[in-house]
Amino acid sequence: MVKSTIIARVADGLPLAASMDDEQAESELAGYKSQAKAIFKKLNSQSEPMCSIESGPYYLHYLLDQGVCYLCICDKSFPRKLAFNYLDELAKEFYMSYGSEIERGNLRPYAFIKFDTFIQKTKRIYEDSRTQQNLSKLNEDLRDVTQIMTKNMEDLLWRGGSLDRMNALSDRLRDHSEKYRKDARRLNLEALYRKYGIPAAIILGFLLILYLRFKVF
């Protein structure tokens, strides 16, 4: 079944709405919700539009649509086709309700928490995958989930962390390279001054004396 749902803006990972879970679910899923927030931080416009991420006894399924990430935490036994159809229904309703406000720069976290009413109503519909309605959904050609990428949470976070470290290292190397280039240029100029500065000053002084002698006298 769908255990929890979080909706966030892709551009900056700002949480826009979430399901209001009971105290027990909140306690059980605290670590997985932290993982969801880590996923939001890594997403961008080039990320896979749909992905299933395995983590312990759960899958974190997400769908990207119109600059928004819709993510649900589900039991591994819950059919992926139903999970993504659930997210698709949320995406359509959420964009219809708040599409014009999503990109506002002054939004606060969970600005659209009232959307939980629709989340809970839709969640109840998908509560049991064995109901006739959901069995019908499974049999319908709703989504080809075989093409949706599946990742492991540890691999995702480790690889993402490695990429972040590599990018940071690359930036530092570029900065150091620029600094060394400037230092090398400065040292070359200082070497030229030391080598030719005094002779050039003597020659210029001699030429100045000659100029003044013939110009004045």
ZAMARZA-600605 format. One line per 10 residues: number of its first residue (from 1); their letters; for each residue x, y negated, z of N, C-alpha, C. Coordinates in Angstrom, 1 decimal, always signed. Layout:
BEGIN
NUM) a) X,Y,Z,X,Y,Z,X,Y,Z; ... .
END
This chain:
BEGIN
1) mvkstiiarv) +0.8,+1.2,+0.0,+0.0,+0.0,+0.0,+0.9,-1.3,+0.0; +0.3,-2.4,-0.3,+1.0,-3.7,-0.3,+1.1,-4.1,+1.2; +2.3,-4.2,+1.7,+2.5,-4.6,+3.1,+2.6,-6.1,+3.3; +3.2,-6.8,+2.4,+3.3,-8.3,+2.6,+3.6,-8.9,+1.2; +3.3,-10.2,+1.2,+3.4,-10.9,-0.1,+4.0,-12.3,+0.2; +4.9,-12.7,-0.6,+5.5,-14.1,-0.5,+5.6,-14.7,-1.9; +5.3,-16.0,-2.0,+5.3,-16.7,-3.3,+6.3,-17.9,-3.1; +7.2,-18.0,-4.0,+8.3,-19.0,-3.9,+8.6,-19.7,-5.2; +9.1,-20.9,-5.2,+9.5,-21.6,-6.4,+10.8,-21.1,-6.9; +11.0,-20.8,-8.1,+12.2,-20.2,-8.6,+13.4,-21.3,-8.6 .
11) adglplaasm) +13.1,-22.5,-8.9,+14.2,-23.5,-9.0,+15.0,-23.7,-7.8; +14.4,-23.6,-6.6,+15.1,-23.8,-5.3,+14.8,-22.8,-4.2; +13.9,-21.8,-4.6,+13.6,-20.8,-3.6,+12.6,-21.3,-2.5; +12.0,-22.4,-2.7,+11.1,-23.0,-1.7,+9.9,-22.1,-1.6; +9.6,-21.5,-0.4,+8.4,-20.7,-0.2,+7.1,-21.6,-0.3; +6.2,-21.1,-1.1,+5.0,-21.9,-1.4,+3.8,-21.4,-0.7; +3.7,-20.0,-0.5,+2.6,-19.4,+0.1,+3.1,-18.0,+0.6; +2.3,-17.4,+1.5,+2.6,-16.0,+1.9,+1.4,-15.4,+2.6; +1.4,-14.1,+2.7,+0.3,-13.5,+3.4,+0.5,-13.6,+4.9; -0.6,-13.8,+5.6,-0.6,-13.9,+7.0,-0.7,-12.5,+7.6 .
21) ddeqaesela) +0.5,-11.9,+8.0,+0.6,-10.5,+8.4,+0.4,-10.4,+9.9; -0.1,-9.3,+10.4,-0.3,-9.1,+11.8,+1.0,-9.0,+12.5; +1.0,-9.0,+13.8,+2.2,-9.0,+14.6,+3.0,-7.8,+14.4; +2.4,-6.6,+14.3,+3.1,-5.4,+14.1,+3.9,-5.4,+12.7; +3.1,-5.8,+11.7,+3.8,-5.9,+10.3,+4.9,-6.9,+10.3; +4.7,-8.0,+11.0,+5.7,-9.1,+11.1,+7.0,-8.5,+11.7; +6.8,-7.7,+12.7,+8.0,-7.2,+13.4,+8.7,-6.1,+12.5; +7.9,-5.3,+11.9,+8.5,-4.2,+11.0,+9.1,-4.7,+9.8; +8.6,-5.8,+9.3,+9.1,-6.3,+8.0,+10.0,-7.5,+8.1; +10.4,-7.9,+9.3,+11.2,-9.1,+9.4,+12.5,-9.0,+8.6 .
31) gyksqakaif) +13.2,-7.9,+8.6,+14.4,-7.7,+7.9,+14.2,-7.7,+6.4; +13.1,-7.2,+5.9,+12.8,-7.1,+4.5,+12.4,-8.5,+4.0; +11.7,-9.3,+4.8,+11.4,-10.6,+4.4,+12.6,-11.5,+4.3; +13.6,-11.2,+5.2,+14.9,-11.9,+5.0,+15.6,-11.5,+3.7; +15.5,-10.3,+3.3,+16.0,-9.8,+2.0,+15.3,-10.5,+0.9; +13.9,-10.7,+1.0,+13.2,-11.4,+0.0,+13.7,-12.9,-0.2; +14.0,-13.5,+1.0,+14.5,-14.9,+0.9,+15.9,-14.9,+0.2; +16.7,-13.9,+0.4,+18.0,-13.8,-0.2,+17.8,-13.6,-1.7; +16.8,-12.8,-2.1,+16.4,-12.7,-3.6,+16.0,-14.0,-4.2; +15.2,-14.8,-3.5,+14.8,-16.0,-4.0,+16.0,-17.0,-4.3 .
41) kklnsqsepm) +17.0,-16.9,-3.4,+18.1,-17.8,-3.6,+18.9,-17.4,-4.8; +18.8,-16.1,-5.3,+19.6,-15.7,-6.4,+18.9,-15.8,-7.7; +17.6,-16.0,-7.7,+16.8,-16.1,-8.9,+17.1,-17.4,-9.7; +17.0,-17.3,-11.0,+17.0,-18.5,-11.8,+16.3,-18.2,-13.1; +16.3,-19.2,-14.0,+15.5,-19.0,-15.2,+16.0,-17.9,-16.1; +17.2,-17.4,-15.9,+17.7,-16.3,-16.7,+17.5,-14.9,-16.0; +16.9,-14.9,-14.9,+16.7,-13.6,-14.2,+15.6,-12.8,-14.9; +15.7,-11.5,-14.6,+14.7,-10.6,-15.2,+13.3,-11.0,-14.8; +12.3,-11.1,-15.7,+11.0,-11.6,-15.3,+10.3,-10.6,-14.4; +10.6,-9.4,-14.4,+10.0,-8.4,-13.5,+11.0,-7.4,-13.0 .
51) csiesgpyyl) +11.0,-7.1,-11.7,+12.0,-6.2,-11.2,+11.5,-5.5,-9.9; +11.9,-4.3,-9.7,+11.6,-3.5,-8.5,+12.9,-3.3,-7.8; +13.0,-3.6,-6.5,+14.2,-3.5,-5.7,+14.0,-2.6,-4.6; +14.7,-1.5,-4.6,+14.6,-0.4,-3.5,+15.3,-0.9,-2.3; +14.6,-0.8,-1.1,+15.2,-1.1,+0.1,+14.6,-0.2,+1.2; +15.4,+0.8,+1.7,+14.8,+1.6,+2.8,+13.6,+2.3,+2.3; +12.5,+2.3,+3.1,+11.3,+3.0,+2.8,+10.4,+2.1,+1.9; +10.8,+1.0,+1.4,+10.0,+0.1,+0.7,+10.6,-0.3,-0.7; +9.7,-0.8,-1.5,+10.1,-1.5,-2.8,+9.7,-2.9,-2.6; +10.6,-3.8,-3.1,+10.3,-5.2,-3.2,+10.1,-5.5,-4.7 .
61) hylldqgvcy) +8.8,-5.7,-5.1,+8.5,-5.9,-6.5,+8.4,-7.4,-6.7; +9.0,-8.0,-7.8,+8.7,-9.4,-8.0,+8.4,-9.6,-9.5; +7.6,-10.7,-9.7,+7.2,-11.1,-11.0,+7.5,-12.6,-11.1; +8.1,-13.1,-12.2,+8.4,-14.5,-12.4,+7.4,-15.0,-13.4; +6.7,-16.1,-13.1,+5.8,-16.6,-14.1,+5.7,-18.2,-13.8; +5.9,-18.9,-14.9,+5.7,-20.4,-14.9,+6.5,-21.0,-13.7; +7.7,-20.5,-13.6,+8.6,-21.1,-12.6,+8.3,-20.7,-11.1; +7.5,-19.7,-11.0,+7.2,-19.2,-9.6,+7.5,-17.7,-9.5; +8.0,-17.3,-8.3,+8.2,-15.9,-8.1,+7.2,-15.4,-7.2; +6.5,-14.3,-7.6,+5.5,-13.6,-6.8,+6.1,-12.3,-6.3 .
71) lcicdksfpr) +6.3,-12.1,-5.0,+7.0,-10.9,-4.5,+6.1,-10.2,-3.5; +6.1,-8.9,-3.6,+5.3,-8.1,-2.6,+6.2,-6.9,-2.1; +6.0,-6.6,-0.9,+6.7,-5.5,-0.2,+5.8,-4.4,-0.1; +6.1,-3.2,-0.7,+5.2,-2.1,-0.8,+5.8,-0.8,-0.3; +5.0,+0.1,+0.1,+5.5,+1.5,+0.4,+6.0,+2.0,-0.9; +7.0,+2.9,-0.8,+7.6,+3.5,-2.0,+6.5,+4.4,-2.8; +5.6,+4.9,-2.1,+4.5,+5.7,-2.7,+3.5,+4.9,-3.5; +3.5,+3.6,-3.3,+2.5,+2.8,-3.9,+2.9,+2.7,-5.4; +1.9,+3.0,-6.3,+2.3,+2.9,-7.8,+2.8,+1.6,-8.3; +3.8,+1.6,-9.0,+4.4,+0.3,-9.5,+3.4,-0.4,-10.4 .
81) klafnyldel) +2.7,+0.3,-11.2,+1.7,-0.3,-12.1,+0.7,-1.1,-11.4; +0.2,-0.6,-10.2,-0.7,-1.3,-9.4,-0.1,-2.5,-8.8; +1.2,-2.4,-8.3,+1.9,-3.5,-7.7,+2.1,-4.6,-8.6; +2.4,-4.4,-9.8,+2.6,-5.5,-10.8,+1.3,-6.0,-11.3; +0.3,-5.2,-11.3,-1.0,-5.8,-11.7,-1.5,-6.7,-10.6; -1.2,-6.3,-9.3,-1.6,-7.1,-8.2,-0.9,-8.5,-8.3; +0.4,-8.4,-8.5,+1.2,-9.7,-8.7,+0.7,-10.5,-9.8; +0.3,-9.9,-10.9,-0.2,-10.6,-12.1,-1.5,-11.3,-11.7; -2.4,-10.7,-11.0,-3.6,-11.4,-10.6,-3.3,-12.6,-9.7; -2.4,-12.4,-8.8,-2.0,-13.5,-7.9,-1.5,-14.7,-8.8 .
91) akefymsygs) -0.6,-14.4,-9.7,+0.0,-15.4,-10.6,-1.0,-16.2,-11.3; -2.0,-15.5,-11.9,-3.0,-16.2,-12.7,-3.8,-17.2,-11.8; -4.3,-16.7,-10.6,-5.1,-17.5,-9.7,-4.3,-18.6,-9.1; -3.0,-18.3,-8.8,-2.2,-19.4,-8.1,-1.9,-20.5,-9.1; -1.6,-20.2,-10.3,-1.3,-21.2,-11.3,-2.5,-22.0,-11.7; -3.6,-21.3,-11.7,-4.9,-22.0,-12.0,-5.2,-23.0,-10.9; -4.9,-22.6,-9.6,-5.2,-23.5,-8.5,-4.2,-24.6,-8.2; -2.9,-24.3,-8.4,-1.9,-25.2,-8.0,-0.8,-25.5,-9.1; -1.1,-25.1,-10.3,-0.1,-25.3,-11.3,+0.5,-26.7,-11.5; -0.4,-27.7,-11.4,+0.0,-29.0,-11.6,+0.8,-29.6,-10.4 .
101) eiergnlrpy) +0.9,-28.9,-9.3,+1.6,-29.3,-8.1,+2.9,-28.6,-7.8; +3.1,-27.5,-8.5,+4.3,-26.7,-8.2,+5.6,-27.4,-8.2; +5.8,-28.3,-9.2,+7.1,-29.0,-9.4,+7.3,-30.2,-8.5; +6.3,-30.6,-7.7,+6.4,-31.8,-6.9,+7.7,-31.7,-6.0; +8.4,-32.8,-6.0,+9.7,-32.8,-5.2,+9.5,-32.9,-3.7; +8.4,-33.4,-3.3,+8.2,-33.6,-1.8,+7.3,-32.5,-1.2; +7.3,-31.3,-1.8,+6.5,-30.2,-1.2,+7.2,-29.7,+0.0; +6.4,-29.3,+1.0,+7.0,-28.7,+2.2,+6.8,-27.2,+2.1; +7.6,-26.4,+2.9,+7.5,-25.0,+2.8,+6.1,-24.5,+3.2; +5.6,-23.6,+2.4,+4.3,-23.0,+2.6,+3.2,-24.1,+2.4 .
111) afikfdtfiq) +3.4,-25.0,+1.5,+2.4,-26.0,+1.2,+1.0,-25.5,+0.8; +1.0,-24.3,+0.2,-0.2,-23.7,-0.3,-0.6,-22.5,+0.5; -0.4,-22.5,+1.8,-0.7,-21.4,+2.7,-2.2,-21.0,+2.6; -3.0,-21.9,+2.2,-4.5,-21.5,+2.1,-4.7,-20.5,+1.0; -3.7,-20.3,+0.2,-3.8,-19.2,-0.9,-3.9,-17.8,-0.2; -3.6,-17.8,+1.1,-3.6,-16.5,+1.7,-5.0,-15.9,+1.7; -6.1,-16.7,+1.6,-7.4,-16.2,+1.5,-7.6,-15.3,+0.3; -7.0,-15.8,-0.9,-7.1,-15.0,-2.1,-6.2,-13.8,-2.0; -5.0,-14.0,-1.4,-4.0,-12.8,-1.3,-4.7,-11.7,-0.5; -5.3,-12.0,+0.6,-5.9,-11.0,+1.4,-7.1,-10.3,+0.7 .
121) ktkriyedsr) -7.9,-11.1,+0.0,-9.0,-10.5,-0.7,-8.5,-9.5,-1.8; -7.5,-10.0,-2.6,-6.9,-9.1,-3.6,-6.2,-7.9,-3.0; -5.5,-8.1,-1.9,-4.8,-7.0,-1.3,-5.7,-5.9,-0.9; -6.9,-6.3,-0.4,-7.9,-5.3,+0.0,-8.3,-4.4,-1.1; -8.4,-5.1,-2.3,-8.9,-4.3,-3.5,-7.9,-3.3,-3.9; -6.6,-3.6,-3.6,-5.5,-2.7,-4.0,-5.0,-1.8,-2.8; -5.8,-1.8,-1.7,-5.4,-1.2,-0.5,-5.1,+0.3,-0.7; -6.0,+1.0,-1.4,-5.9,+2.4,-1.5,-5.8,+2.8,-3.0; -4.7,+3.3,-3.4,-4.5,+3.6,-4.8,-5.4,+4.8,-5.3; -6.0,+5.4,-4.4,-6.9,+6.6,-4.8,-8.3,+6.2,-5.0 .
131) tqqnlsklne) -8.7,+5.0,-4.7,-10.1,+4.6,-5.0,-10.3,+4.6,-6.5; -11.6,+4.8,-6.8,-12.0,+5.0,-8.2,-11.5,+3.7,-9.1; -11.7,+2.6,-8.5,-11.3,+1.3,-9.2,-9.9,+1.3,-9.5; -9.0,+1.7,-8.5,-7.6,+1.6,-8.8,-7.1,+2.8,-9.6; -7.8,+3.9,-9.5,-7.5,+5.0,-10.5,-7.7,+4.6,-11.9; -8.8,+3.8,-12.1,-9.1,+3.3,-13.4,-8.0,+2.4,-13.9; -7.6,+1.5,-13.0,-6.5,+0.6,-13.3,-5.2,+1.4,-13.7; -4.9,+2.4,-13.0,-3.7,+3.2,-13.3,-3.8,+3.8,-14.7; -5.0,+4.2,-15.1,-5.2,+4.9,-16.4,-5.3,+3.9,-17.5; -5.6,+2.6,-17.2,-5.6,+1.6,-18.2,-4.1,+1.2,-18.6 .
141) dlrdvtqimt) -4.0,+0.7,-19.8,-2.6,+0.3,-20.3,-2.4,-1.1,-19.8; -2.2,-1.3,-18.5,-2.1,-2.7,-18.0,-0.7,-3.2,-18.2; +0.3,-2.4,-17.9,+1.7,-2.8,-18.0,+2.6,-1.6,-18.3; +3.6,-1.7,-19.1,+4.5,-0.7,-19.3,+5.6,-0.8,-18.3; +5.4,-0.2,-17.1,+6.3,-0.4,-16.0,+7.6,+0.4,-16.2; +7.7,+1.3,-17.2,+8.9,+2.1,-17.4,+10.0,+1.2,-17.9; +9.7,+0.0,-18.4,+10.7,-0.9,-18.9,+11.2,-1.9,-17.8; +10.5,-1.9,-16.7,+10.9,-2.8,-15.6,+12.1,-2.3,-14.9; +13.1,-3.2,-14.7,+14.4,-2.8,-14.1,+14.2,-2.5,-12.6; +14.9,-1.4,-12.2,+14.9,-1.1,-10.8,+16.3,-1.2,-10.2 .
151) knmedllwrg) +16.4,-1.9,-9.1,+17.7,-2.1,-8.5,+17.7,-1.6,-7.1; +18.9,-1.5,-6.5,+19.1,-1.1,-5.1,+19.5,-2.4,-4.4; +18.8,-2.6,-3.2,+19.0,-3.9,-2.5,+20.5,-4.1,-2.1; +21.2,-3.1,-1.7,+22.6,-3.2,-1.3,+23.4,-3.6,-2.5; +23.2,-3.0,-3.6,+24.0,-3.3,-4.8,+23.7,-4.7,-5.3; +22.4,-5.1,-5.2,+22.0,-6.4,-5.6,+22.7,-7.5,-4.8; +22.6,-7.4,-3.4,+23.2,-8.4,-2.6,+24.7,-8.3,-2.6; +25.3,-7.1,-2.8,+26.8,-7.1,-2.8,+27.3,-7.7,-4.1; +26.6,-7.3,-5.2,+27.1,-7.8,-6.5,+26.8,-9.3,-6.6; +25.7,-9.8,-6.1,+25.4,-11.2,-6.1,+26.4,-12.0,-5.2 .
161) gsldrmnals) +26.8,-11.4,-4.1,+27.8,-12.0,-3.2,+29.1,-12.1,-3.9; +29.5,-11.0,-4.6,+30.8,-10.9,-5.3,+30.8,-12.0,-6.4; +29.7,-12.1,-7.1,+29.6,-13.1,-8.2,+29.8,-14.5,-7.6; +29.1,-14.7,-6.5,+29.2,-16.1,-5.8,+30.6,-16.3,-5.4; +31.3,-15.3,-4.9,+32.7,-15.5,-4.5,+33.6,-15.8,-5.7; +33.3,-15.0,-6.8,+34.1,-15.2,-8.0,+33.9,-16.6,-8.6; +32.7,-17.1,-8.5,+32.4,-18.4,-9.1,+33.1,-19.5,-8.2; +33.0,-19.3,-6.9,+33.7,-20.2,-6.0,+35.2,-20.2,-6.2; +35.8,-19.0,-6.4,+37.2,-18.9,-6.6,+37.6,-19.5,-7.9; +36.8,-19.3,-8.9,+37.0,-19.9,-10.2,+37.0,-21.5,-10.1 .
171) drlrdhseky) +36.1,-22.0,-9.4,+36.0,-23.4,-9.2,+37.2,-24.0,-8.5; +37.7,-23.2,-7.4,+38.9,-23.6,-6.7,+40.1,-23.6,-7.6; +40.2,-22.5,-8.4,+41.4,-22.4,-9.3,+41.4,-23.5,-10.4; +40.2,-23.9,-10.8,+40.1,-25.0,-11.8,+40.5,-26.3,-11.1; +40.0,-26.5,-9.9,+40.4,-27.7,-9.2,+41.9,-27.8,-8.9; +42.5,-26.6,-8.5,+43.9,-26.6,-8.3,+44.7,-26.8,-9.6; +44.2,-26.2,-10.7,+44.9,-26.4,-12.0,+44.9,-27.9,-12.4; +43.8,-28.6,-12.2,+43.8,-30.0,-12.5,+44.7,-30.8,-11.6; +44.8,-30.4,-10.3,+45.7,-31.1,-9.4,+47.1,-30.9,-9.8; +47.5,-29.6,-10.1,+48.8,-29.3,-10.5,+49.2,-30.0,-11.8 .
181) rkdarrlnle) +48.2,-30.2,-12.7,+48.5,-30.9,-14.0,+48.8,-32.3,-13.8; +48.0,-32.9,-12.8,+48.3,-34.4,-12.5,+49.6,-34.5,-11.8; +49.9,-33.6,-10.9,+51.2,-33.7,-10.2,+52.4,-33.5,-11.1; +52.2,-32.6,-12.1,+53.3,-32.3,-13.0,+53.5,-33.6,-13.9; +52.5,-34.2,-14.3,+52.6,-35.4,-15.1,+53.3,-36.5,-14.3; +52.9,-36.7,-13.0,+53.5,-37.7,-12.1,+55.0,-37.4,-11.9; +55.4,-36.1,-11.7,+56.8,-35.7,-11.5,+57.6,-36.0,-12.7; +57.0,-35.7,-13.9,+57.7,-35.9,-15.2,+58.0,-37.4,-15.3; +57.0,-38.3,-15.0,+57.2,-39.7,-15.1,+58.3,-40.2,-14.2; +58.3,-39.6,-12.9,+59.3,-40.0,-11.9,+60.7,-39.6,-12.4 .
191) alyrkygipa) +60.8,-38.4,-13.0,+62.1,-37.9,-13.5,+62.6,-38.9,-14.7; +61.6,-39.3,-15.5,+62.0,-40.2,-16.6,+62.5,-41.5,-16.0; +61.8,-42.0,-15.0,+62.2,-43.3,-14.4,+63.6,-43.2,-13.8; +63.9,-42.0,-13.1,+65.2,-41.9,-12.5,+66.3,-41.7,-13.5; +66.0,-41.1,-14.6,+67.0,-40.8,-15.6,+67.3,-42.1,-16.5; +66.2,-42.7,-16.9,+66.4,-43.9,-17.8,+66.0,-45.2,-17.2; +65.5,-45.2,-16.0,+65.1,-46.5,-15.4,+66.2,-47.5,-15.3; +67.3,-47.1,-14.6,+68.4,-48.1,-14.4,+69.1,-48.5,-15.7; +69.4,-47.6,-16.6,+70.0,-48.0,-17.9,+69.0,-48.9,-18.7; +67.7,-48.6,-18.6,+66.8,-49.5,-19.4,+66.7,-50.8,-18.7 .
201) aiilgfllil) +66.8,-50.9,-17.4,+66.8,-52.2,-16.7,+68.0,-53.0,-17.0; +69.2,-52.3,-17.1,+70.5,-53.0,-17.5,+70.4,-53.6,-18.9; +69.9,-52.8,-19.8,+69.8,-53.2,-21.2,+68.8,-54.4,-21.3; +67.7,-54.3,-20.7,+66.7,-55.4,-20.7,+67.3,-56.6,-20.1; +68.0,-56.5,-19.0,+68.7,-57.6,-18.4,+69.7,-58.3,-19.3; +70.5,-57.4,-20.0,+71.5,-58.0,-20.9,+70.8,-58.7,-22.1; +69.8,-58.1,-22.6,+69.1,-58.7,-23.7,+68.4,-60.0,-23.3; +67.9,-60.1,-22.1,+67.3,-61.3,-21.5,+68.4,-62.4,-21.4; +69.6,-62.0,-20.9,+70.7,-63.0,-20.8,+71.1,-63.5,-22.2; +71.2,-62.6,-23.2,+71.5,-63.1,-24.5,+70.4,-64.0,-25.1 .
211) ylrfkvf) +69.2,-63.6,-24.9,+68.1,-64.5,-25.4,+68.1,-65.9,-24.7; +68.3,-65.9,-23.4,+68.3,-67.2,-22.8,+69.6,-68.0,-23.2; +70.7,-67.3,-23.4,+71.9,-68.1,-23.8,+71.8,-68.7,-25.1; +71.3,-67.9,-26.1,+71.2,-68.5,-27.4,+69.9,-69.5,-27.6; +68.9,-69.2,-26.8,+67.7,-70.0,-26.8,+67.9,-71.4,-26.2; +68.6,-71.3,-25.0,+68.8,-72.6,-24.2,+70.0,-73.3,-24.7; +71.1,-72.6,-25.0,+72.3,-73.3,-25.4,+72.5,-73.3,-26.9 .
END
